[in-house]
Amino acid sequence: MKPRPGASLIGLAQAESEFGIPYGTLLALIKSGDLPYVQLPKRRRLYIDRAELEHAIETWKVGTR
């Protein structure tokens, strides 16, 4: 599947490529309930809302500025 820049929903492989978070880590975060996901009816593929992932990354930041 061809990546679509600016798409609201992205697959795990695209999220891995764009955000540098390994596919397995993204899947583990989804399974643990720490990262919301979208699954279209009658489809196996999981998607992440780009805005949700960006928000999650902001909340995971550690340290002071």
C-alpha positions in Angstrom: 0.0 0.0 0.0 1.3 3.4 -1.0 1.8 5.8 2.0 -0.4 8.9 1.8 1.3 11.9 3.4 -1.0 13.8 5.6 -3.5 10.9 5.9 -5.4 10.9 9.2 -5.2 7.1 9.6 -1.9 5.3 9.1 -1.0 1.7 9.2 1.5 0.3 11.7 4.3 0.0 9.0 3.8 3.6 8.0 3.8 4.7 11.6 7.0 2.8 12.1 8.6 4.5 9.1 7.4 8.0 9.9 7.8 8.1 13.7 10.7 5.6 14.3 8.7 3.4 16.7 9.2 -0.3 15.9 6.1 -2.2 14.5 6.2 -4.7 17.4 6.3 -1.8 20.0 3.3 -0.2 18.3 1.4 -3.5 18.4 2.3 -4.0 22.0 1.1 -0.5 22.9 -2.2 -1.3 21.1 -2.7 -4.6 22.9 -1.9 -3.1 26.3 -4.5 -0.4 25.7 -1.9 2.4 25.8 -2.4 3.4 22.2 -5.9 3.7 20.6 -6.4 2.1 17.2 -8.9 1.9 14.4 -10.0 -1.4 12.9 -12.4 -1.2 9.9 -15.3 -3.6 9.9 -14.5 -7.0 8.5 -10.8 -6.1 8.1 -7.7 -7.4 9.9 -5.5 -4.4 9.4 -5.0 -2.0 12.3 -4.7 1.7 11.8 -3.5 4.5 14.1 -4.9 8.0 14.1 -1.9 10.2 13.4 -3.1 12.9 15.8 -3.5 10.3 18.6 0.0 9.0 18.0 1.5 12.5 18.0 -0.4 13.2 21.2 0.8 10.0 22.8 4.4 10.8 21.9 4.0 14.2 23.6 2.7 12.5 26.8 5.6 10.0 26.8 8.3 12.7 26.8 10.5 12.7 29.9 12.7 15.4 31.2 12.6 19.1 31.6 12.9 21.9 29.1 
